[in-house]
Amino acid sequence: MYEIIKKNPEYQLLFRSNKRFSGNFFTVLMNEDTELESTRIGIITGKKVGKAVVRNKIKRRIRAYLKAREESIQNIRRRIVIIAKTANPAETWQDLTEDLDSVFDKIMNYI
């Protein structure tokens, strides 16, 4: 099981990290310095993405994706922040999962 990042200093550490992986809809920041006992994940959806309803919908979809891919994500064992770039009402669940799959494939190939 992965853990949720909740504290600001941990997010700041990731913003200073130098490893970024990008897709069409998401950017993922990874702290490559340390290997942890479990993966720690944070989700960011800024106001550029849309109003609160849209931002919350995207966060729910990201959490559902993480729950479905939990076994493969456990092997990363690093701090990760997923940042939503944009929200388009035409984006389907399949588009989002394909984009997150491609980003996490890049991470797994890097590790």
Beta strands, then each sheet from edge to edge (+ up, - down):
strand 1: 3-4
strand 2: 19-22
strand 3: 26-30
strand 4: 40-45
strand 5: 79-84
sheet 1: 1+ 4+ 5+ 3- 2+
end
